[in-house]
Amino acid sequence: MTPPPLSRVRWTSAVVLATLGAGAVRAGRRLRAVPVLPVSPAATTAGVPRAAGWRLLTARGVEPDPATFLAACAHAEREGLRVLDLIPADLATERALGLLRLVDPARYRQDRLGEGRGAGFAVLVTEEVLARAGTAAGGPRPAPAELLALTRRLKEYAADATGLAIAPGLSCGRPEGLRGPARAAELRAQGLPPGALAAAQLGGLALLAGVAVRQGRWGAAAAGLYWLQPYLALGGPGSPLRPADLARATAARPVRSLGAALRTAAAAGRAPAGGDAAAEAARAAAYREELAAGTERFLEPRRPDCPWCGSGRLTVRVRVPDLLQGKPGRFTLEQCEACGHVFQNPRLTPTGLEFYYRDFYDGRGGEGAGTVFGRLGAAYRLRAEMLLPYGDPASWLDVGTGHGHFCNAARAVWPRTRFDGLDMGDGVREAERRGWVETGYQGQFPEFASKLAGQYEVVSMYHYLEHTRDPLAELDAAAAVLAPGGYLTIELPDPESRMARLLGPAWLPWFQPQHQHLVPAVNLREALADRGFTVLAEEHGPAHQGNDFFGAVALTATRLAPDPDRPWGPPATPGARALAGAVRLAALPAFAGAAVLDALRTVAARRTDGGNAYRMLARKDVR
């Protein structure tokens, strides 16, 4: 029988086939890129350095032999690694496929901001890294979920010295079964949302079932490829992995996948997002006590004039509640008709700022914020590369550094530069312990101006000025800290962006109540000139952050159904949880569409040099 022409191929089946095929090829390629430790005990003892200074942490039921330990130490020493996750040769099929989806071994070590990933059974780590991470090596052996979380943390302390290797002599032992709660715990330990992933898996299985039933042999081919994918990826000749359940997992894959997704979704729905129940209860009690006095005390009196130029011609630009966390309060941004400056009016008091920042970058929200910042590697690199035509700095102070993500990424561009960081939060101390900054200064930047006067060749302020109470005082501090001829680089949201008017209160860069000031580019250029700076470069398109539509969907979903477990809200009820789940599920297609629109918008922004942010580089004039 003559096969139907390509024009008659069901495109859904073709896309599914291509996606599954590409996934199998990618998994096989990544598997071949993972180093394999030598098997022979003789090979592991020849030329092995001292094992002193190394610790091998293993999950319950895993018993490594001395040869594997010595081979792992030799490999780590040879490759200059300080953390090495060991993958057992009999790693279960779905665990192996999950790991290969998350990790590209060829790029894993070079990705300084990449999250630490592993199999969750054995990790070799230097005692020095353990000490800096504040992790005790003794005590009872952890479960795989706990070891996965530890691996993720350890990579932060060995950003470019963490790797993976397959250990042929290592066995998983008798690992705990991956029932719903255990699977959800492992996903959370890796910073992944179990509920969203389970929903996506169920959606994919439903799509595959529909293709198989409705689209004839092409649909059957797609279903068959999904069925055989584990064996195609892991079971080829010479595969370094030998999953004991490969045949069983391949034969029963659709049924097992459906059951696992349903159990994970159920477990995710039962577990509050905040984590430890006692800590959440204490946090909720503290918020109730603080909110009993009302939120009006968090706002200063409204000012009648512009803080930038002094004009009294002000108009309301936007009024919006806290769509970031759903904390009580309503905030107003006003715009000066004379100079275009946009500012929060009335402004938050210092106490109000502390209240609304709490549990966003640290505490309850710290892990999520760290994950977001860790995925901005491309943006960090572009910021660092902006200075390439102008010099080779020896010293760089990143103001508003947070946990030092930019400094960590920028070392790939400027390996000889000393990076220091300054921030109000405790994260700057953590950045120092991780080695992402050499010195961390905690406090207000203007307070350090005289102490650090003339000490730095570069000062950076990336998405920092908009958070400050007095941006002009911050620019004064930068002028004082820079040596003559030094460089100041700044990145800010652009209040003149077309998307700000199109999306209104749902425009993410309004970022209320945290953003105090949004400064038009012309105002910043004038302020820099007044302080003895010459602007060398200004970028709009390259500084664009592709999150306008995605952010609008996220803020709208939060507005419709805030997190029912937020400790500053009323006690969670089954109805509130059901509503939040329904809104999140209904928002999935909107998020998908928003991601496409953002990709198109980013292309347009790059080509037209217009976006939702701008970046400026200025040199301090020599007088």
For each residue, the residues with C-beta under 8 A, 3 or more apart:
1:
2:
3:
4: 8 9
5: 8 9
6: 9
7:
8: 4 5
9: 4 5 6 13 14 218
10: 13 14 211 215 216 218 219
11: 14 15
12: 15 16 207 211 215
13: 9 10 16 17 211 215 218 219 221 222
14: 9 10 11 17 18 218
15: 11 12 18 19
16: 12 13 19 20 207 208 211 222
17: 13 14 20 21 218 221 222 225
18: 14 15 21 22
19: 15 16 22 23
20: 16 17 23 24 222 225 226 229
21: 17 18 24 25 225
22: 18 19 25 26
23: 19 20 26 27 101 229 233
24: 20 21 27 28 225 229 232 233
25: 21 22 28 29
26: 22 23 29 30 100
27: 23 24 30 31 97 100 101 229 233 234
28: 24 25 31 32 232 233 234 236
29: 25 26 32 33
30: 26 27 33 34 100 103 104 105 106
31: 27 28 34 96 100 233 234 239 240 241
32: 28 29
33: 29 30 104 105 106
34: 30 31 87 105 164 165 166 240
35: 75 79 105 163 164 165 166
36: 165 166 168 240
37: 44 68 71 72 75 86 165 166 167 168 169
38: 43 44 71
39: 43 168 169
40: 43 44
41: 44 45 67
42: 45 46
43: 38 39 40 46 71
44: 37 38 40 41 48 67 68 70 71 74
45: 41 42 48 67 70
46: 42 43
47: 74
48: 44 45 51 70 71 73 74
49: 73 74 77
50: 53
51: 48 54 69 70 73
52:
53: 50 126 127 128
54: 51 73 76 124 125 126 127
55: 124 125 126 127 130 137
56: 64 69 72 122 123 124
57: 122 123 124 125 137 142 147 150
58: 62 63 64 121 122 123 141 147
59: 62 120 121 122 141 142 143 144 146 147 173 175
60: 140 141 142 143 173 176
61: 172 173 174 175
62: 58 59 88 121 122 141 170 171 172 173
63: 58 171 173
64: 56 58 68 69 86 122 167 169 170
65: 68 69 169
66: 69 70
67: 41 44 45 70 71 169
68: 37 44 64 65 71 72 86 167 169 170
69: 51 56 64 65 66 72 73 124
70: 44 45 48 51 66 67 73 74
71: 37 38 43 44 48 67 68 74 75 167 169
72: 37 56 68 69 75 76 84 86 124 165 167
73: 48 49 51 54 69 70 76 77 124
74: 44 47 48 49 70 71 77 78
75: 35 37 71 72 78 79 81 84 165
76: 54 72 73 79 81 82 84 124 163
77: 49 73 74 80 81
78: 74 75
79: 35 75 76 163
80: 77 161
81: 75 76 77 84 109 158 161 162 163
82: 76 125 126 128 129 158 161 162
83: 116 123 124 125 126 129 151 154 155 157 158 161 162 163
84: 72 75 76 81 123 124 125 162 163 164 165
85: 116 117 118 119 122 123 124 151 162 163 164 165
86: 37 64 68 72 119 121 122 123 124 164 165 166 167 170
87: 34 91 96 99 118 119 121 164 165 166 167 170 241
88: 62 91 119 121 122 167 170 171 172
89: 166 167 168 169 170 171 240 241 242
90: 171 172 241 242 243 244
91: 87 88 95 96 99 119 121 172 241 243
92: 95 96 172 175 178 243 244 245 249
93: 96 97 230 234 243 245 246 249 250
94: 97 98 178 230 249 256 260
95: 91 92 98 99 119 120 178
96: 31 87 91 92 93 99 100 119 234 241 243
97: 27 93 94 100 101 229 230 233 234
98: 94 95 101 102
99: 87 91 95 96 102 103 117 118 119
100: 26 27 30 31 96 97 103 233
101: 23 27 97 98
102: 98 99 117 190
103: 30 99 100 108 117 164
104: 30 33 107 108
105: 30 33 34 35 108 164
106: 30 33
107: 104 110 111 114
108: 103 104 105 111 114 117 162 163 164
109: 81 160 161 162 163
110: 107 160 412
111: 107 108 114 377
112: 159 160 377 408 409 411 412
113: 159 373 374 375 376 377 380 405 408 409
114: 107 108 111 117 155 374
115: 152 155 190 191 371 374
116: 83 85 151 152 153 154 155 156 162
117: 85 99 102 103 108 114 151 152 164 190
118: 85 87 99 123 147 148 151 164
119: 85 86 87 88 91 95 96 99 122 144
120: 59 95 144 145 147 148 151 186
121: 58 59 62 86 87 88 91 144 147 170 172 173 175
122: 56 57 58 59 62 64 85 86 88 119 147 167 170
123: 56 57 58 83 84 85 86 118 147 150 151 154
124: 54 55 56 57 69 72 73 76 83 84 85 86
125: 54 55 57 82 83 84 129 130 154 158
126: 53 54 55 82 83 129 130 158
127: 53 54 55 130 131 137
128: 53 82 131 132
129: 82 83 125 126 132 133 154 157 158
130: 55 125 126 127 133 135 136 137 154
131: 127 128 134
132: 128 129 157 433 434 435
133: 129 130 153 154 156 157 433
134: 131 433
135: 130 150 153 154
136: 130 139
137: 55 57 127 130
138:
139: 136
140: 60
141: 58 59 60 62
142: 57 59 60 145 146 147 150
143: 59 60 146 147 176 182 185
144: 59 119 120 121 147 148 175 176 186
145: 120 142 148 149 182 185 186 188 189
146: 59 142 143 149 150 189
147: 57 58 59 118 120 121 122 123 142 143 144 150 151
148: 118 120 144 145 151 152 186 189 190
149: 145 146 152 153 189 190
150: 57 123 135 142 146 147 153 154
151: 83 85 116 117 118 120 123 147 148 154 155
152: 115 116 117 148 149 155 156 189 190 191
153: 116 133 135 149 150 156 157
154: 83 116 123 125 129 130 133 135 150 151 157 158 162
155: 83 114 115 116 151 152 158 159 162
156: 116 133 152 153 159 434
157: 83 129 132 133 153 154 433 434 435
158: 81 82 83 125 126 129 154 155 161 162
159: 112 113 155 156 162 408 434 435 436
160: 109 110 112
161: 80 81 82 83 109 158
162: 81 82 83 84 85 108 109 116 154 155 158 159
163: 35 76 79 81 83 84 85 108 109
164: 34 35 84 85 86 87 103 105 108 117 118
165: 34 35 36 37 72 75 84 85 86 87
166: 34 35 36 37 86 87 89 240 241
167: 37 64 68 71 72 86 87 88 89 122 170
168: 36 37 39 89 240
169: 37 39 64 65 67 68 71 89
170: 62 64 68 86 87 88 89 121 122 167
171: 62 63 88 89 90
172: 61 62 88 90 91 92 121 175
173: 59 60 61 62 63 121
174: 61
175: 59 61 92 121 144 172
176: 60 143 144 182
177: 182
178: 92 94 95 182 183 186 260
179: 182 183 263 267
180: 183 184 260 262 263 264 265 266 267
181: 184 185 267 271
182: 143 145 176 177 178 179 185 186
183: 178 179 180 186 187 194 260 263 264 267
184: 180 181 187 188 194 264 267 268 271
185: 143 145 181 182 188 189
186: 120 144 145 148 178 182 183 189 190
187: 183 184 190 192 193 194 197 264
188: 145 184 185 191 192 193 194
189: 145 146 148 149 152 185 186
190: 102 115 117 148 149 152 186 187
191: 115 152 188 367 371
192: 187 188 197
193: 187 188 196 197 268
194: 183 184 187 188 197 198 264 265 267 268
195: 198 199 264 265 268 269 581 584
196: 193 199 200 584
197: 187 192 193 194 200 201 264
198: 194 195 201 202 261 262 264 265 268
199: 195 196 202 203 265 585 588
200: 196 197 203 204 588
201: 197 198 204 205 257 260 261 264
202: 198 199 205 206 258 261 262 265
203: 199 200 206 207 588
204: 200 201 207 208
205: 201 202 208 209 254 257 258 261
206: 202 203 209 210
207: 12 16 203 204 210 211
208: 16 204 205 211 212 222 223 226 254
209: 205 206 212 213 223
210: 206 207 213 214
211: 10 12 13 16 207 208 214 215 218 219 222 223
212: 208 209 215 219 220 222 223
213: 209 210 219
214: 210 211 219
215: 10 12 13 211 212 218 219 222
216: 10 219 220
217: 220 221
218: 9 10 13 14 17 211 215 221 222
219: 10 13 211 212 213 214 215 216 222 223
220: 212 216 217 223 224
221: 13 17 217 218 224 225
222: 13 16 17 20 208 211 212 215 218 219 225 226
223: 208 209 211 212 219 220 226 227 254
224: 220 221 227 228
225: 17 20 21 24 221 222 228 229 232
226: 20 208 222 223 229 253 254
227: 223 224 250 253 254
228: 224 225 231 232 250
229: 20 23 24 27 97 225 226 232 233 253
230: 93 94 97 233 234 235 243 246 249 250 253
231: 228 234 235 246 247 250
232: 24 28 225 228 229 235 236
233: 23 24 27 28 31 97 100 229 230
234: 27 28 31 93 96 97 230 231 239 241 243 246
235: 230 231 232 239 246 250
236: 28 232 239
237:
238:
239: 31 234 235 236 242
240: 31 34 36 89 166 168
241: 31 87 89 90 91 96 166 234
242: 89 90 239 246
243: 90 91 92 93 96 230 234 246 249
244: 90 92
245: 92 93 248 249
246: 93 230 231 234 235 242 243 249 250
247: 231 250 251
248: 245 251 252
249: 92 93 94 230 243 245 246 252 253 256
250: 93 227 228 230 231 235 246 247 253
251: 247 248
252: 248 249 255 256
253: 226 227 229 230 249 250 256 257
254: 205 208 223 226 227 257 258
255: 252 258 259
256: 94 249 252 253 259 260
257: 201 205 253 254 260 261
258: 202 205 254 255 261 262
259: 255 256 262 263
260: 94 178 180 183 201 256 257 263 264
261: 198 201 202 205 257 258 264 265
262: 180 198 202 258 259 265 266
263: 179 180 183 259 260 266 267
264: 180 183 184 187 194 195 197 198 201 260 261 267 268
265: 180 194 195 198 199 202 261 262 268 269
266: 180 262 263 269 270
267: 179 180 181 183 184 194 263 264 270 271
268: 184 193 194 195 198 264 265 271
269: 195 265 266 577 581
270: 266 267
271: 181 184 267 268
272: 275 277 280 565 572
273: 563 565
274: 279 280 283 364 565 567
275: 272 279 280 364
276: 279 280
277: 272 280 281
278: 281 282
279: 274 275 276 282 283
280: 272 274 275 276 277 283 284 565 567
281: 277 278 284 285
282: 278 279 285 286
283: 274 279 280 286 287 359 363 364 567
284: 280 281 287 288 567 568
285: 281 282 288 289
286: 282 283 289 290 567
287: 283 284 290 291 567 568
288: 284 285 291 292
289: 285 286 292
290: 286 287 293 355
291: 287 288 294 295 328 568
292: 288 289
293: 290 297
294: 291 297
295: 291 298 299 328 329 352
296: 299
297: 293 294 349 351 352
298: 295 329 348 349 351 352 355 356
299: 295 296 346 347 348 349 352
300: 303 346 347 348 349
301: 346
302: 345 346
303: 300 307 345 346 347
304: 312 314
305: 310 311 312 314
306: 309 310 311 312 313 314 336 338 339 341 343
307: 303 341 343 470 517
308: 336 339 341 343 472 517 519 523
309: 306 336 338 339 341
310: 305 306
311: 305 306 314 336 337 338 339
312: 304 305 306
313: 306 336 337 338
314: 304 305 306 311 334 335 336 337 345
315: 334 335 337
316: 319 332 333 334 335
317: 333 334 335 342 495
318: 332 333 504 505 507 510
319: 316 330 331 332 333 505
320: 323 330 331 333 505 510 512
321: 326 329 330 331 512 559
322: 325 326 327 328 329 331 356 512 513
323: 320 326 505 506 512 555 558 559
324: 360 511 512 514 555 558
325: 322 356 359 360 365 566 568
326: 321 322 323 558 562 563 566 568 569
327: 322 355 356 566 568
328: 291 295 322 568
329: 295 298 321 322 356 513
330: 319 320 321
331: 319 320 321 322 344 512 513
332: 316 318 319 344 345 346
333: 316 317 318 319 320 342 343 344 345 510 512 518
334: 314 315 316 317 342 343 345
335: 314 315 316 317 340 341 342 495
336: 306 308 309 311 313 314 339 340 341 342 343
337: 311 313 314 315
338: 306 309 311 313
339: 306 308 309 311 336 520 523
340: 335 336 495 496 520 522 523
341: 306 307 308 309 335 336 517 518 519 520 523
342: 317 333 334 335 336 495 517 518 519
343: 306 307 308 333 334 336 347 516 517 518
344: 331 332 333 347 348 512 513 515 516 517
345: 302 303 314 332 333 334
346: 299 300 301 302 303 332
347: 299 300 303 343 344 469 516
348: 298 299 300 344 352 353 356 513 516
349: 297 298 299 300 352 353
350: 353 354 469
351: 297 298 354 355
352: 295 297 298 299 348 349 355 356 513
353: 348 349 350 356 357 469 514
354: 350 351 357 358
355: 290 298 327 351 352 358
356: 298 322 325 327 329 348 352 353 360 513 514
357: 353 354 360 361 514
358: 354 355 362 363
359: 283 325 362 363 364 365 366 567
360: 324 325 356 357 365 369 514
361: 357 365 366 369 402 425 427
362: 358 359 365 366 369 425 426 427
363: 283 358 359 366
364: 274 275 283 359 567
365: 325 359 360 361 362 368 369
366: 359 361 362 363 369 370
367: 191 370 371
368: 365 371 372
369: 360 361 362 365 366 372 373
370: 366 367 373 374 403
371: 115 191 367 368 374 375
372: 368 369 375 376
373: 113 369 370 376 402 403 405
374: 113 114 115 370 371 377 405
375: 113 371 372
376: 113 372 373 379 380 405
377: 111 112 113 374 380 381 409
378: 381 382
379: 376 382 383 545
380: 113 376 377 383 384 405 406 409 410
381: 377 378 384 385 409 410 412 413
382: 378 379 385 386 542 543
383: 379 380 386 406 410 460 462 489 491 615
384: 380 381 387 406 409 410 412 413 414
385: 381 382 388 413
386: 382 383 489 537 539 615 617
387: 384 390 391 393 458 487 489 617
388: 385 413
389:
390: 387 487 536 617 619
391: 387 457 487
392: 414 416 417
393: 387 396 414 417 457 458 487
394: 416 417 418 457
395: 417 418 420 455 456 457 458
396: 393 407 410 414 417 418 419 420 456 457 458 459 460
397: 420 421 422 452 455 456 458 459 460 481
398: 401 404 406 407 419 420 421 422 437 459 460 462
399: 421 422 423 445 459 460 461 464 474 478
400: 422 423 461 462 463 464 467
401: 398 404 405 406 407 421 422 423 427 428 431 437 440
402: 361 373 405 423 425 427 428 431
403: 370 373 427 428 430 431 434 436
404: 398 401 407 408 419 421 427 428 430 431 432 434 436 437 440
405: 113 373 374 376 380 401 402 408 409 436
406: 380 383 384 398 401 409 410 460 462
407: 396 398 401 404 410 411 419 420 421 431 436 437
408: 112 113 159 404 405 411 431 434 436
409: 112 113 377 380 381 384 405 406 412
410: 380 381 383 384 396 406 407 413 414 417 419
411: 112 407 408 414 415 417 419
412: 110 112 381 384 409 415
413: 381 384 385 388 410
414: 384 392 393 396 410 411 417 419
415: 411 412
416: 392 394
417: 392 393 394 395 396 410 411 414 458
418: 394 395 396 438
419: 396 398 404 407 410 411 414 436 437 438
420: 395 396 397 398 407 437 438 439 440 441 456
421: 397 398 399 401 404 407 428 431 432 436 437 439 440 441
422: 397 398 399 400 401 428 440 441 442 443 445 448
423: 399 400 401 402 427 428 440 441 442
424: 442 443 444
425: 361 362 402 428 442
426: 362 429 430 442
427: 361 362 401 402 403 404 423 430 431
428: 401 402 403 404 421 422 423 425 431 432 437 440 441 442
429: 426 432 433 440 442
430: 403 404 426 427 433 434
431: 401 402 403 404 407 408 421 427 428 434 436 437 440
432: 404 421 428 429 435 436 437 438 439 440
433: 132 133 134 157 429 430
434: 132 156 157 159 403 404 408 430 431
435: 132 157 159 432
436: 159 403 404 405 407 408 419 421 431 432
437: 398 401 404 407 419 420 421 428 431 432 440
438: 418 419 420 432
439: 420 421 432
440: 401 404 420 421 422 423 428 429 431 432 437
441: 420 421 422 423 428 448 452
442: 422 423 424 425 426 428 429
443: 422 424 447 448
444: 424 447 448
445: 399 422 448 449 474 477 478
446: 449 473 474 476 477
447: 443 444
448: 422 441 443 444 445 451 452 477 481
449: 445 446 452 453 476 477 480 481
450: 453 480
451: 448
452: 397 441 448 449 455 456 480 481
453: 449 450 480 481
454: 480 481 482 483 484
455: 395 397 452 481 483
456: 395 396 397 420 452 459 481 482 483 486
457: 391 393 394 395 396 482 483 485 486 487
458: 387 393 395 396 397 417 482 486 487 488 489
459: 396 397 398 399 456 478 481 482 486 487 488 489
460: 383 396 397 398 399 406 488 489 490
461: 399 400 464 465 474 478 488 489 490 491
462: 383 398 400 406 489 490 491
463: 400 466 467 491 492 493 613
464: 399 400 461 467 468 474 490
465: 461 468 471 474 475 490 492 517 519
466: 463 471 492 493 511 515 516 517 518 519
467: 400 463 464 514 515 516
468: 464 465 471 473 474 516 517
469: 347 350 353 516
470: 307 473 474
471: 465 466 468 474 475 517 519
472: 308 475 476 527
473: 446 468 470 476 477
474: 399 445 446 461 464 465 468 470 471 477 478
475: 465 471 472 478 479 527 528 531
476: 446 449 472 473 479 480 531
477: 445 446 448 449 473 474 480 481
478: 399 445 459 461 474 475 481 482 488
479: 475 476 482 488 531 532 533 620
480: 449 450 452 453 454 476 477
481: 397 448 449 452 453 454 455 456 459 477 478
482: 454 456 457 458 459 478 479 486 487 488 620
483: 454 455 456 457 486 620
484: 454 620 621 622 623
485: 457 619 620 622
486: 456 457 458 459 482 483 619 620
487: 387 390 391 393 457 458 459 482 536 617 618 619 620
488: 458 459 460 461 478 479 482 528 533 617 618 619 620
489: 383 386 387 458 459 460 461 462 615 616 617 618
490: 460 461 462 464 465 524 615 616 618
491: 383 461 462 463 543 613 614 615 616
492: 463 465 466 518 519 524 613 614
493: 463 466 497 509 511 515 518 612 613
494: 497 500 509 518 520 521 540 611 612 613 614
495: 317 335 340 342 500 518 519 520
496: 340 500 520 521
497: 493 494 500 507 509 610 611 612 613
498: 501 502 610
499: 502 503 507 548 601 612
500: 494 495 496 497 503 507 509 510 612
501: 498 504
502: 498 499 507
503: 499 500 506 507 548 549 552
504: 318 501 507
505: 318 319 320 323 510 555
506: 323 503 551 552 555 556
507: 318 497 499 500 502 503 504 510 548 551 552 612
508: 511 547 548 551 552 554 555
509: 493 494 497 500 515 518 545 612 613
510: 318 320 333 500 505 507 515 518
511: 324 466 493 508 514 515
512: 320 321 322 323 324 331 333 344 515
513: 322 329 331 344 348 352 356
514: 324 353 356 357 360 467 511
515: 344 466 467 493 509 510 511 512 518
516: 343 344 347 348 466 467 468 469
517: 307 308 341 342 343 344 465 466 468 471
518: 333 341 342 343 466 492 493 494 495 509 510 515
519: 308 341 342 465 466 471 492 495 523 524
520: 339 340 341 494 495 496 523 524
521: 494 496 524 525 538 540 614 616
522: 340 525 526
523: 308 339 340 341 519 520 526 527
524: 490 492 519 520 521 527 528 616
525: 521 522 528 529 535 538 616
526: 522 523 529 530
527: 472 475 523 524 530 531
528: 475 488 524 525 531 533 535 616 618
529: 525 526 532 533 534 535
530: 526 527
531: 475 476 479 527 528
532: 479 529 620 621 623
533: 479 488 528 529 618 619 620 621
534: 529 618 619 621
535: 525 528 529 538 616 617 618
536: 390 487 617 618 619
537: 386 616 617
538: 521 525 535 614 615 616 617
539: 386 542 543 609 614 615 616
540: 494 521 543 544 605 609 610 611 613 614 615
541: 544 605 606 607 608 609 610 611
542: 382 539 606 609 615
543: 382 491 539 540 611 613 614 615
544: 540 541 601 602 605 606 610 611 612 613
545: 379 509 611 612 613
546: 550 598 599 601 602 605
547: 508 550 551 598 612
548: 499 503 507 508 551 552 597 598 601 612
549: 503 552 553 593 594 595 597 598 601
550: 546 547 553 554 591 594 595 598
551: 506 507 508 547 548 554 555
552: 503 506 507 508 548 549 555 556 594
553: 549 550 556 557 587 590 591 594
554: 508 550 551 557 558 591
555: 323 324 505 506 508 551 552 558 559
556: 506 552 553 559 560 587
557: 553 554 560 561 583 584 587
558: 323 324 326 554 555 561 562 563
559: 321 323 555 556 562
560: 556 557 583
561: 557 558 564 576 579 580 582 583 584
562: 326 558 559 566 569 580
563: 273 326 558 566 569 580
564: 561 569 572 573 576 577 579 580
565: 272 273 274 280 572 577
566: 325 326 327 562 563 569
567: 274 280 283 284 286 287 359 364
568: 284 287 291 325 326 327 328
569: 326 562 563 564 566 572
570: 573 576
571:
572: 272 564 565 569 576 577
573: 564 570 576 577
574: 577 578
575: 578 579
576: 561 564 570 572 573 579 580
577: 269 564 565 572 573 574 580 581
578: 574 575 581 582
579: 561 564 575 576 582 583
580: 561 562 563 564 576 577 583 584
581: 195 269 577 578 584 585
582: 561 578 579 585 586
583: 557 560 561 579 580 586 587
584: 195 196 557 561 580 581 587 588
585: 199 581 582 588
586: 582 583 589 590
587: 553 556 557 583 584 590 591
588: 199 200 203 584 585 591 592
589: 586 592 593
590: 553 586 587 593 594
591: 550 553 554 587 588 594 595
592: 588 589 595 596
593: 549 589 590 596 597
594: 549 550 552 553 590 591 597 598
595: 549 550 591 592 598 599
596: 592 593 599 600
597: 548 549 593 594 600 601
598: 546 547 548 549 550 594 595 601 602
599: 546 595 596 602 603
600: 596 597 603 604
601: 499 544 546 548 549 597 598 604 605
602: 544 546 598 599 605 606 611
603: 599 600 606 607
604: 600 601 607 608 610
605: 540 541 544 546 601 602 608 609 610 611 612
606: 541 542 544 602 603 609 611
607: 541 603 604
608: 541 604 605
609: 539 540 541 542 605 606
610: 497 498 540 541 544 604 605
611: 494 497 540 541 543 544 545 602 605 606 614
612: 493 494 497 499 500 507 509 544 545 547 548 605
613: 463 491 492 493 494 497 509 540 543 544 545
614: 491 492 494 521 538 539 540 543 611
615: 383 386 489 490 491 538 539 540 542 543
616: 489 490 491 521 524 525 528 535 537 538 539
617: 386 387 390 487 488 489 535 536 537 538
618: 487 488 489 490 528 533 534 535 536
619: 390 485 486 487 488 533 534 536
620: 479 482 483 484 485 486 487 488 532 533
621: 484 532 533 534
622: 484 485
623: 484 532
